[in-house]
Amino acid sequence: MNDLEFLLNLDGEVYPLDSGYWVKFEAKKVQKSKTVPHGVKYSLTLHDKRNHRVVGYDNAHSFKSSKKYAARKETLDHVHKKIDIVPYEFESCAQLVEDFWNSVDYYIANS
């Protein structure tokens, strides 16, 4: 199974974690475009026990970064970290999943 198939197979999965946190995966194959050059729409989210999204990696919509960046990002890939939204450099589906789980671990360990 390649990493795109792995991500697509996670679509709809919800995993409960310790301390009331939970994660949700959404992933759909789409036609490649300028804003979605890798051909997959995704939303990987971590929610707290009050069901608030506290971390999210997605490309489901355009975004305006809360931080200033020198270069304007053409793709829709970005990360939600509480109220901040920052661009995300998509490398591969496998890297996306790894980066997401690293962010989940970091957030839970530091909350």
Beta strands, then each sheet from edge to edge (+ up, - down):
strand 1: 14-16
strand 2: 22-29
strand 3: 40-47
strand 4: 53-58
strand 5: 78-81
strand 6: 84-87
sheet 1: 1+ 2- 3+ 4- 5+ 6-
end
